[in-house]
Amino acid sequence: MSLLDRRTVLIAGAAVTLAGCGNANKDAGGTTPSQTPSPTPTSAPSSTAPATTTPPPSTAVPTKTPSSTPSTLAPTLTAAPNWNTFARSLKGRLYLPASSGYAAAHQLFNPRWDSVRPTAVVKAAAPSDVQQAIQFARAHKLVLVPKSGGHSYVGASTIANGIQVDVGGLKSMSYSNGVLTVGVGARLYDVHAFLDRYGRSLPTGTCPTVGVAGLTLGGGMGIHTRTYGLTCDRVVSMGVITADGKARTVSASSEPELFWALRGSGGGNLGVVTSFQFSTIPATKLGFFRLTWPESQAAAVVRGWQKFAQTAPATSWGNLHIDAKSNGTLSIHVLGVSTTGNANAAAAQLESFVGTKASARTISVKSHLEAVKYLGGGTTSPRQGFLAGSDVLKGPMDAAAISALLGAVKAAARAGTPASAILDPLGGQAAKQPAGGSSWPWRSGLCTVQWYSSSQNSGAKTFIANGHRAVRSYSAGAYVNYLEAGRPVSAYYGASWARLRSAKAKYDPANFFHGPFAI
């Protein structure tokens, strides 16, 4: 992830930075992405972090404040695991620390987590491998975490002294009558390229290498959020293996409570999802605009953008980037989209709300797949280190909060810390509950704010802490696909918290799926 996962491209001769990956809590059945021209892997990680290895009592589902240090505690085994027998039961492959290829097998998107060494890595080739792994882990009291794209902000899809189940191989896709059936390991670019053949698409994040599972289970925001809702809103049904090792088909009419819970709770909490069916959307041409203002207009831009997020039609979307520059100043721009294909009206409306014309203005039209490549910075993304966090704003900030937000990024710029605040609008279709409901709790929110740094040092931590303080009085909580250490788990679930705990007690009564970021 380069600065905000942005990649630099040339548009009309001007250099433009885009967000690609960086949003992720996205891993199959276990991790959340990102998802929008925000720097984050539009991602997916599991929402379980390098988990602890000793299960807490099954009745304890407390609000936790997770740390950022992966657990290295050794599990208590009932008997020595017979790894050879386990390997023979799999259609896929088993990697142990002494195995050739183990080092690459357990890697995540962020190199920060390379030092976390699972006891074993299962490369699943079929849903039955997930079942075998869950049963084996239960029998030997081992912690198990799923991984698809591996973009989790907190390394939730790896585990010290436990089993990592990589479902990246479950990536088959088929399409019929508007419905996409896809394995949870499919990456976002591959999903879009496949659907493009049929003139169809999905509302997703932008990072091309994020796994569809983590992104979807945590919500899934992107350029289509206002027009078509979240990624999780398009789910028709899911195949999932629950903690008892049972394979279930989950939909609005089959296991409706689990269907509700999985759509927004993040991965690694209630089971390991193995497949999705999505209701697709038209793959139309999109109108793009990029508007830039000088730092002197920063407060006016934030005020105007907030009004845009509140009142623009559902066909208009634009995220606001406030970036720290290496010379100590701020870069202010909005990257916007019109799903009607005409971005001029949307750009003009935003400028009217700001009260001044942009100092630089670019308008373009792109086909579906051109837009996917543009927003993702290509068709793939290299592994990148970063540190990030988030807030969900309840409503527009006042002048004092806007000043404090800008001050947090400005302080980072003066300190030489790479830093960005990216504001992604909600509203439109995202404000409406989908059929069957969902546990994603922020339907009434104005926007999400992602605090992002390509650094992982103390300066980056200070920037994120300052960002949280700046918007504290307007924050309703945080986005589960942007997990971070030091926040109570309940902060990601708002009003859905109590009902999610009940679903957890029903589908995982022994708390098999557990860890510092689990429900």
C-alpha positions as CSV (number, residue, x, y, z in Angstrom):
1,M,0.0,0.0,0.0
2,S,1.7,3.1,-1.1
3,L,0.4,6.4,0.4
4,L,-3.1,5.4,1.0
5,D,-2.7,2.7,-1.3
6,R,-2.8,5.3,-3.9
7,R,-1.2,4.7,-7.2
8,T,-0.2,7.6,-9.5
9,V,-1.7,7.7,-12.9
10,L,-1.8,10.3,-15.6
11,I,-5.1,11.9,-16.5
12,A,-5.1,14.7,-19.1
13,G,-1.4,15.1,-18.5
14,A,-1.8,15.6,-14.8
15,A,-0.6,13.2,-12.1
16,V,-3.4,11.8,-10.1
17,T,-3.1,9.7,-6.9
18,L,-5.7,7.0,-6.4
19,A,-6.4,4.8,-3.5
20,G,-6.2,1.1,-4.2
21,C,-5.8,-1.2,-1.3
22,G,-5.7,-0.4,2.3
23,N,-9.1,-1.2,3.4
24,A,-9.4,-4.4,4.5
25,N,-10.6,-6.5,7.2
26,K,-11.2,-8.8,4.6
27,D,-10.8,-12.4,4.7
28,A,-13.1,-15.1,3.9
29,G,-15.5,-15.9,6.4
30,G,-13.0,-14.0,8.2
31,T,-11.8,-10.7,7.3
32,T,-12.9,-7.1,6.3
33,P,-12.1,-4.6,2.9
34,S,-11.8,-1.8,1.1
35,Q,-13.5,-0.9,-0.9
36,T,-13.6,2.6,-2.2
37,P,-11.2,5.0,-3.8
38,S,-9.9,5.2,-0.3
39,P,-6.5,4.0,0.5
40,T,-7.2,0.9,2.0
41,P,-7.6,-2.2,0.8
42,T,-11.0,-2.3,-0.1
43,S,-10.5,-5.5,2.1
44,A,-11.3,-7.8,3.8
45,P,-9.5,-9.4,6.5
46,S,-11.1,-11.6,8.9
47,S,-12.3,-9.6,11.7
48,T,-10.4,-11.7,14.1
49,A,-6.9,-10.6,14.7
50,P,-3.8,-12.8,15.4
51,A,-5.9,-14.5,17.9
52,T,-5.2,-15.8,21.4
53,T,-5.0,-19.6,21.7
54,T,-6.8,-20.4,24.9
55,P,-10.6,-20.1,24.5
56,P,-12.3,-18.0,27.1
57,P,-15.4,-19.4,28.8
58,S,-18.2,-20.0,26.4
59,T,-20.5,-17.7,28.4
60,A,-18.1,-14.8,28.3
61,V,-18.7,-12.4,25.4
62,P,-17.4,-9.2,26.9
63,T,-16.6,-5.9,25.2
64,K,-12.9,-6.1,24.6
65,T,-10.2,-3.6,23.8
66,P,-7.7,-5.6,21.7
67,S,-4.0,-5.0,21.7
68,S,-1.9,-5.0,18.6
69,T,0.4,-7.8,19.6
70,P,-0.4,-11.3,18.1
71,S,-0.7,-14.0,20.7
72,T,2.1,-16.5,21.1
73,L,0.6,-18.6,23.8
74,A,0.7,-22.3,23.2
75,P,-2.6,-24.1,23.2
76,T,-3.5,-26.9,25.6
77,L,-3.9,-30.1,23.5
78,T,-6.0,-33.1,24.3
79,A,-3.6,-35.3,22.3
80,A,-0.7,-34.8,20.0
81,P,-2.1,-33.9,16.6
82,N,-1.5,-36.4,13.9
83,W,-0.6,-34.1,11.1
84,N,-0.1,-36.8,8.5
85,T,-3.6,-38.2,9.0
86,F,-5.0,-34.7,8.8
87,A,-3.1,-34.0,5.6
88,R,-4.5,-37.1,4.0
89,S,-8.0,-36.0,4.8
90,L,-7.6,-32.9,2.7
91,K,-8.2,-32.2,-0.9
92,G,-5.9,-29.2,-0.7
93,R,-2.5,-28.9,1.0
94,L,-1.2,-28.7,4.5
95,Y,1.9,-26.6,5.3
96,L,3.8,-27.0,8.5
97,P,6.7,-24.8,9.6
98,A,9.2,-27.3,8.2
99,S,7.3,-27.6,4.9
100,S,8.7,-26.1,1.7
101,G,6.6,-23.1,0.8
102,Y,5.4,-22.5,4.4
103,A,6.9,-18.9,4.6
104,A,4.9,-17.8,1.6
105,A,1.8,-19.8,2.5
106,H,1.1,-17.8,5.7
107,Q,1.9,-14.3,4.4
108,L,-0.7,-11.6,4.5
109,F,-1.0,-8.4,2.4
110,N,0.8,-6.3,5.1
111,P,4.4,-7.5,5.7
112,R,4.0,-6.4,9.3
113,W,2.5,-9.8,10.1
114,D,5.2,-12.0,8.5
115,S,6.7,-12.8,11.9
116,V,3.4,-14.4,13.0
117,R,3.9,-18.2,12.5
118,P,0.8,-20.4,12.5
119,T,1.2,-24.0,13.7
120,A,-0.2,-25.0,10.3
121,V,-1.7,-23.5,7.1
122,V,-4.4,-25.3,5.3
123,K,-4.8,-24.4,1.6
124,A,-8.4,-25.4,1.1
125,A,-9.4,-26.8,-2.3
126,A,-13.0,-27.5,-1.4
127,P,-15.5,-26.6,1.4
128,S,-14.9,-30.0,2.9
129,D,-11.3,-28.9,3.7
130,V,-12.8,-26.2,5.9
131,Q,-14.9,-28.7,7.6
132,Q,-12.0,-31.0,8.2
133,A,-9.9,-28.2,9.6
134,I,-12.6,-27.0,12.0
135,Q,-13.1,-30.6,13.3
136,F,-9.4,-31.1,13.7
137,A,-8.9,-27.8,15.5
138,R,-11.8,-28.6,17.8
139,A,-10.5,-32.0,18.6
140,H,-7.0,-30.6,19.5
141,K,-8.1,-27.3,21.1
142,L,-6.4,-25.2,18.4
143,V,-7.5,-21.7,17.4
144,L,-8.5,-21.5,13.8
145,V,-8.7,-18.3,11.6
146,P,-9.8,-18.0,8.0
147,K,-8.0,-16.1,5.3
148,S,-9.0,-15.1,1.8
149,G,-7.3,-11.9,0.5
150,G,-5.4,-11.4,3.7
151,H,-5.8,-7.6,3.8
152,S,-6.9,-7.4,7.4
153,Y,-5.6,-4.2,9.0
154,V,-4.8,-6.0,12.2
155,G,-3.5,-9.3,10.8
156,A,-6.7,-11.0,11.7
157,S,-6.3,-13.8,9.2
158,T,-3.1,-15.2,10.7
159,I,-2.5,-16.8,14.1
160,A,0.4,-17.7,16.3
161,N,0.3,-21.3,17.3
162,G,-3.0,-22.1,15.6
163,I,-4.4,-23.1,12.2
164,Q,-4.8,-20.6,9.4
165,V,-7.3,-21.8,6.8
166,D,-6.6,-20.2,3.4
167,V,-9.7,-20.2,1.3
168,G,-8.1,-18.3,-1.6
169,G,-8.4,-21.4,-3.8
170,L,-12.2,-21.4,-3.6
171,K,-12.6,-18.9,-6.4
172,S,-14.8,-20.5,-9.0
173,M,-17.4,-18.2,-10.6
174,S,-20.6,-18.7,-12.6
175,Y,-23.4,-16.3,-13.8
176,S,-27.0,-16.8,-14.6
177,N,-30.1,-14.6,-14.7
178,G,-28.5,-11.7,-12.9
179,V,-27.0,-13.7,-10.1
180,L,-23.2,-14.3,-9.6
181,T,-22.2,-17.5,-7.7
182,V,-18.6,-17.1,-6.5
183,G,-16.2,-18.8,-4.2
184,V,-15.0,-16.7,-1.3
185,G,-11.3,-16.7,-2.4
186,A,-12.0,-14.7,-5.6
187,R,-10.2,-11.4,-5.8
188,L,-12.1,-8.2,-6.7
189,Y,-10.5,-7.6,-10.0
190,D,-11.2,-11.1,-11.2
191,V,-14.8,-10.8,-10.1
192,H,-15.2,-7.6,-12.1
193,A,-13.4,-9.0,-15.1
194,F,-15.7,-12.0,-15.1
195,L,-18.9,-10.1,-14.8
196,D,-17.8,-7.6,-17.5
197,R,-18.3,-10.4,-20.0
198,Y,-22.1,-10.3,-19.2
199,G,-22.4,-6.5,-18.9
200,R,-22.8,-6.8,-15.1
201,S,-21.0,-5.6,-12.0
202,L,-21.1,-5.5,-8.2
203,P,-20.8,-2.6,-5.8
204,T,-17.3,-3.3,-4.2
205,G,-14.2,-1.6,-3.0
206,T,-11.3,-0.8,-5.4
207,C,-8.3,-2.8,-4.3
208,P,-7.9,-5.5,-7.0
209,T,-6.4,-8.1,-4.7
210,V,-8.9,-8.0,-1.9
211,G,-10.8,-11.2,-1.3
212,V,-14.6,-10.9,-1.9
213,A,-15.3,-12.5,1.5
214,G,-13.7,-10.1,3.9
215,L,-15.0,-7.1,2.0
216,T,-18.6,-8.4,1.9
217,L,-18.8,-9.7,5.5
218,G,-17.7,-6.4,6.9
219,G,-20.1,-4.4,4.7
220,G,-18.2,-3.3,1.6
221,M,-18.2,0.3,0.6
222,G,-17.2,1.8,-2.8
223,I,-18.2,4.1,-5.6
224,H,-21.6,2.5,-6.0
225,T,-22.5,2.7,-2.3
226,R,-25.0,5.5,-2.7
227,T,-26.6,4.1,-5.9
228,Y,-26.8,0.4,-5.1
229,G,-25.8,0.0,-1.4
230,L,-23.1,-2.0,0.2
231,T,-21.6,-5.2,-1.1
232,C,-23.3,-7.2,1.7
233,D,-26.6,-5.7,0.6
234,R,-26.4,-7.6,-2.7
235,V,-25.9,-11.1,-1.1
236,V,-28.7,-13.5,-1.9
237,S,-27.3,-16.5,-0.1
238,M,-24.1,-17.9,1.4
239,G,-22.5,-21.2,2.0
240,V,-21.0,-21.3,5.5
241,I,-19.3,-23.8,7.8
242,T,-20.2,-23.0,11.4
243,A,-18.3,-23.9,14.5
244,D,-19.9,-27.3,14.8
245,G,-18.5,-28.2,11.4
246,K,-21.9,-28.2,9.8
247,A,-22.3,-26.9,6.2
248,R,-25.2,-24.5,6.0
249,T,-26.9,-22.5,3.2
250,V,-27.9,-19.2,4.6
251,S,-30.4,-16.8,3.1
252,A,-33.3,-14.6,4.1
253,S,-35.5,-17.7,4.3
254,S,-32.9,-20.2,5.5
255,E,-31.2,-19.5,8.8
256,P,-32.4,-15.8,8.6
257,E,-30.7,-14.8,11.9
258,L,-27.3,-16.0,10.7
259,F,-28.0,-14.3,7.3
260,W,-28.6,-11.1,9.1
261,A,-25.6,-11.4,11.3
262,L,-23.1,-12.3,8.6
263,R,-24.0,-9.3,6.5
264,G,-21.9,-6.7,8.4
265,S,-20.3,-8.4,11.3
266,G,-16.9,-9.1,9.7
267,G,-15.3,-12.5,9.3
268,G,-14.1,-15.1,11.7
269,N,-16.9,-14.5,14.2
270,L,-19.7,-16.9,13.3
271,G,-18.3,-19.4,10.8
272,V,-16.2,-19.6,7.7
273,V,-18.1,-18.6,4.5
274,T,-17.2,-20.7,1.5
275,S,-19.4,-19.2,-1.3
276,F,-21.7,-16.3,-2.1
277,Q,-24.6,-15.7,-4.5
278,F,-24.9,-12.0,-5.4
279,S,-27.6,-10.0,-7.2
280,T,-25.6,-8.1,-9.7
281,I,-25.9,-4.5,-11.1
282,P,-25.5,-3.1,-14.6
283,A,-21.9,-2.5,-15.7
284,T,-22.6,1.0,-17.2
285,K,-20.2,3.7,-18.2
286,L,-19.2,6.0,-15.3
287,G,-18.5,9.7,-15.3
288,F,-15.5,10.7,-13.1
289,F,-14.4,14.1,-11.7
290,R,-11.4,15.1,-9.8
291,L,-11.5,18.5,-8.1
292,T,-8.5,20.1,-6.3
293,W,-8.4,23.1,-4.0
294,P,-5.5,25.0,-2.3
295,E,-5.0,24.4,1.4
296,S,-6.4,27.9,2.1
297,Q,-9.8,26.6,1.1
298,A,-9.6,23.4,3.1
299,A,-12.3,24.2,5.7
300,A,-14.7,25.5,3.0
301,V,-14.1,22.2,1.1
302,V,-14.9,20.1,4.1
303,R,-18.1,22.1,4.8
304,G,-19.2,21.9,1.2
305,W,-18.4,18.2,0.9
306,Q,-20.5,17.5,3.9
307,K,-23.5,19.2,2.3
308,F,-22.8,17.3,-0.9
309,A,-22.8,14.0,1.1
310,Q,-26.1,15.0,2.6
311,T,-28.0,16.3,-0.4
312,A,-26.5,15.1,-3.6
313,P,-28.6,12.6,-5.6
314,A,-27.9,8.9,-5.0
315,T,-26.3,8.7,-8.5
316,S,-23.5,11.0,-7.2
317,W,-20.6,9.9,-5.1
318,G,-17.3,11.5,-4.1
319,N,-14.7,10.9,-1.5
320,L,-12.7,13.7,0.1
321,H,-8.9,13.2,0.5
322,I,-7.0,15.4,2.9
323,D,-3.3,14.4,2.6
324,A,-0.2,15.4,4.4
325,K,2.5,16.5,2.0
326,S,6.2,16.1,2.6
327,N,6.8,19.9,2.6
328,G,4.5,20.3,5.6
329,T,1.4,21.4,3.7
330,L,-1.9,19.8,2.9
331,S,-3.3,18.4,-0.4
332,I,-7.1,18.7,-0.7
333,H,-9.1,16.9,-3.4
334,V,-12.3,15.1,-4.1
335,L,-12.5,12.1,-6.5
336,G,-16.1,11.7,-7.6
337,V,-18.3,9.5,-9.7
338,S,-21.6,9.9,-11.4
339,T,-23.4,6.6,-12.2
340,T,-25.4,8.4,-14.9
341,G,-22.1,8.8,-16.9
342,N,-22.2,12.6,-16.7
343,A,-19.9,14.0,-14.0
344,N,-20.2,17.6,-14.9
345,A,-23.4,18.2,-12.9
346,A,-22.1,16.5,-9.9
347,A,-18.8,18.4,-10.0
348,A,-20.7,21.7,-10.4
349,Q,-22.9,20.9,-7.5
350,L,-20.0,20.2,-5.2
351,E,-18.2,23.4,-6.3
352,S,-21.4,25.4,-5.5
353,F,-21.5,23.9,-2.0
354,V,-17.8,24.7,-1.4
355,G,-18.5,28.3,-2.7
356,T,-15.5,28.5,-5.0
357,K,-14.3,26.8,-8.2
358,A,-11.7,24.1,-7.9
359,S,-8.1,25.2,-8.8
360,A,-7.8,22.0,-10.9
361,R,-10.6,20.1,-12.5
362,T,-10.6,16.9,-14.5
363,I,-13.7,15.3,-16.1
364,S,-13.7,11.9,-17.9
365,V,-15.9,9.0,-18.8
366,K,-14.8,5.3,-18.4
367,S,-16.3,1.9,-19.2
368,H,-16.9,-0.5,-16.4
369,L,-13.6,-2.3,-16.7
370,E,-11.6,0.9,-17.4
371,A,-13.1,2.3,-14.2
372,V,-12.1,-0.9,-12.2
373,K,-8.5,-0.6,-13.5
374,Y,-8.3,3.1,-12.9
375,L,-9.6,3.0,-9.3
376,G,-7.4,0.0,-8.5
377,G,-4.3,1.3,-10.0
378,G,-4.2,-1.7,-12.3
379,T,-5.2,-5.3,-12.1
380,T,-3.0,-6.3,-9.1
381,S,-1.3,-4.7,-6.1
382,P,2.0,-5.4,-4.3
383,R,2.2,-6.2,-0.6
384,Q,2.4,-3.0,1.4
385,G,2.8,-1.9,5.0
386,F,0.5,0.6,6.6
387,L,-1.3,1.7,9.8
388,A,-4.9,2.8,9.8
389,G,-8.1,3.4,11.8
390,S,-11.6,4.9,11.3
391,D,-14.5,6.8,12.6
392,V,-18.1,6.8,11.4
393,L,-19.6,10.4,11.6
394,K,-23.2,10.7,12.7
395,G,-23.6,14.1,11.0
396,P,-21.9,17.2,9.6
397,M,-19.0,18.5,11.8
398,D,-19.0,22.1,13.1
399,A,-16.2,24.6,12.5
400,A,-14.3,23.5,15.5
401,A,-14.3,19.8,14.6
402,I,-13.3,20.6,11.0
403,S,-10.4,22.7,12.2
404,A,-9.3,19.9,14.5
405,L,-9.5,17.3,11.8
406,L,-7.4,19.5,9.4
407,G,-5.1,20.2,12.3
408,A,-4.5,16.5,12.9
409,V,-3.3,16.0,9.3
410,K,-1.4,19.2,9.3
411,A,0.5,18.2,12.4
412,A,1.5,14.9,10.7
413,A,2.7,16.9,7.7
414,R,4.9,19.1,9.8
415,A,6.3,16.0,11.5
416,G,7.1,14.4,8.2
417,T,4.6,11.6,8.8
418,P,2.8,10.2,5.7
419,A,-0.9,10.7,6.6
420,S,-4.3,10.9,5.1
421,A,-7.9,11.4,6.2
422,I,-10.3,10.0,3.6
423,L,-14.0,10.7,4.0
424,D,-16.3,8.3,2.1
425,P,-20.0,9.3,1.9
426,L,-22.9,7.1,2.9
427,G,-26.5,7.9,2.3
428,G,-28.6,7.0,-0.7
429,Q,-29.3,3.3,-1.0
430,A,-26.7,2.6,1.7
431,A,-29.2,4.2,4.2
432,K,-31.8,1.5,3.5
433,Q,-31.9,-2.0,4.9
434,P,-31.7,-4.7,2.3
435,A,-34.1,-7.7,2.0
436,G,-33.4,-9.9,5.0
437,G,-31.8,-7.1,6.9
438,S,-28.1,-6.8,7.9
439,S,-26.0,-6.3,11.0
440,W,-24.1,-3.4,9.4
441,P,-25.0,-0.6,11.9
442,W,-24.2,2.7,10.2
443,R,-27.2,3.2,7.9
444,S,-27.9,6.7,9.3
445,G,-24.3,7.8,9.2
446,L,-23.0,10.7,7.1
447,C,-19.7,9.1,6.2
448,T,-16.7,7.1,7.3
449,V,-13.4,8.7,8.0
450,Q,-10.3,6.5,7.4
451,W,-7.1,7.6,9.1
452,Y,-4.3,6.1,7.1
453,S,-0.5,6.2,7.1
454,S,1.9,4.2,5.0
455,S,4.2,4.4,8.0
456,Q,3.8,2.2,11.1
457,N,5.9,4.2,13.5
458,S,5.0,6.3,16.6
459,G,4.2,9.3,14.3
460,A,1.6,7.3,12.5
461,K,0.0,6.2,15.8
462,T,0.0,9.8,17.0
463,F,-1.7,10.9,13.8
464,I,-4.5,8.3,14.2
465,A,-5.0,9.1,17.9
466,N,-5.2,12.9,17.0
467,G,-7.7,12.1,14.3
468,H,-10.0,10.2,16.7
469,R,-9.8,13.1,19.2
470,A,-10.7,15.6,16.5
471,V,-14.0,14.0,15.6
472,R,-14.9,12.4,18.9
473,S,-18.1,14.3,19.5
474,Y,-19.4,13.4,16.1
475,S,-18.2,9.8,16.0
476,A,-20.8,7.0,16.3
477,G,-18.2,4.3,16.2
478,A,-15.9,2.6,13.6
479,Y,-16.0,0.5,10.5
480,V,-15.3,-3.2,11.0
481,N,-13.3,-3.5,7.8
482,Y,-10.9,-0.9,9.2
483,L,-10.1,-2.7,12.5
484,E,-7.5,-1.2,14.8
485,A,-5.9,-2.1,18.1
486,G,-7.0,-0.2,21.2
487,R,-10.8,0.2,20.4
488,P,-13.5,-1.8,22.1
489,V,-14.9,-4.4,19.8
490,S,-18.5,-3.1,20.4
491,A,-17.4,0.2,18.8
492,Y,-17.7,-1.5,15.4
493,Y,-21.3,-2.7,15.8
494,G,-23.4,0.1,17.3
495,A,-27.0,-0.9,17.8
496,S,-26.4,-4.4,16.4
497,W,-24.0,-5.4,19.2
498,A,-26.6,-7.0,21.6
499,R,-28.3,-9.0,18.8
500,L,-24.9,-10.1,17.4
501,R,-23.9,-11.4,20.8
502,S,-27.1,-13.5,20.8
503,A,-26.3,-14.8,17.4
504,K,-22.8,-15.7,18.5
505,A,-24.3,-17.6,21.5
506,K,-26.6,-19.5,19.2
507,Y,-24.2,-20.5,16.4
508,D,-20.9,-20.7,18.4
509,P,-21.9,-21.4,22.0
510,A,-18.5,-22.8,22.9
511,N,-16.8,-19.7,21.5
512,F,-14.7,-21.7,19.0
513,F,-14.1,-18.6,16.8
514,H,-12.4,-16.3,19.3
515,G,-9.7,-13.7,19.5
516,P,-9.0,-10.1,20.4
517,F,-11.3,-8.8,17.6
518,A,-14.0,-11.4,17.7
519,I,-17.5,-10.8,19.0
